[in-house]
């Protein structure tokens, strides 16, 4: 310790002799005392704490500031400690970090007298006790997870507060109390997610792993893998001409529109090269599907021995559709060069072309297009640009990852079930 004393020595001895002062002080974090005070309390406020971080502590603070979600106060304290360790003065730290001088003082004090954790964390703050007991909070959670009252689509904070008042002896409960308790239990009863929950049985697993193995294969020009799907779209026209954007004003368009019918999009996507093809049709009947398969074989892949087509389970996606559209000899010729691979039911996410359809809608179709001719022209331009850019889908989900992530959902073999039955 270094000290410049200009007061009675008994005051300094009283300061240094305070119970726990020396015991909790880091041996490697010296305290500089610049005492100009007439009382012990004022002398304590004049203590200057010098921060010296170890290499481990410095690395921990740097990692804290480099990323992740943390409280703003914790990040500011980390900045204060790093700045103090670098030799910055309290005034400079106050200006650069944007905090008050007392915050800088307290942060350095907690570090020197305690440790890094004490300097970064919040101390318990006095406040009012919780209004809801443990049982009442459990009742709130159970109510939020139940069906809403008749005539209401979902629970709201006000509804939950009123319901809790009727079920307990409280005269009133604020919506903020309800919000805090729901947040602690990670509940948002006013939100819903739509999700298709399939039954993972043997057929599901077999089709899934078959498709994933196709994606993982090395490219083979003689046996290419092509994903296929269709998507409907509406033809929407303007009733009034939109007002174009200008500096300081965004584009404006009328809420009224004119519906000019629908169109169907057949989309092909090569798994192993940057190629996709979109065909616009009026419908998606079996005959249209058959025409797409013939074009795929004769126009887009004339040199391939056979193509492996990944598609979903739509009723028109079958070999019979080709016999409905062509003579038997022609249908058989086309089918000899096609090998169909079906995704599991309720698992369209396994079809890589679904990602491409999302890109098409966001980049090209997210606007009003009123005629089929304009739709064809816009899609053709998008298709050329995307193929020329070499854009591809980078598929990361493999059979090994599926077994690791969905292992519990996989059906158990009969031999394993029998062994477990015998053991029990």
Protein Blocks (a to p, Z undefined) as FASTA:
>chain_A
ZZddfbdfklmmmmmmpghklmmpcfklccddddddfbfklmmmmpccdddddfklmmmm
mmmmngcjddfklmmmmmmmmmmmnopafklmmmmnopafklmmmmmmmmmmmcmklmmp
ccdddddddfbdfklmmmmmmmmmmccdehiabdcfklmmmmmmmmmmbfbdcfklmmmm
mmmnopafkbccddddddddfklmmmmmmmmmmmmpccdfklccdddddddddddddfbd
cddddehiacdddfbdcdebjcdddddddfkbccddddddfblcfklmmmmmmmmmmmmm
mmbmbdcddddfbfklcfklmmmmmcfklmmmmmmmgccddddehilklpmklmmmmmmm
mmmmnccdfbfklmmmmmmmmmmmmmmnopacddfbdfklmmmmmmmmpccdfklmmmmm
mmZZ
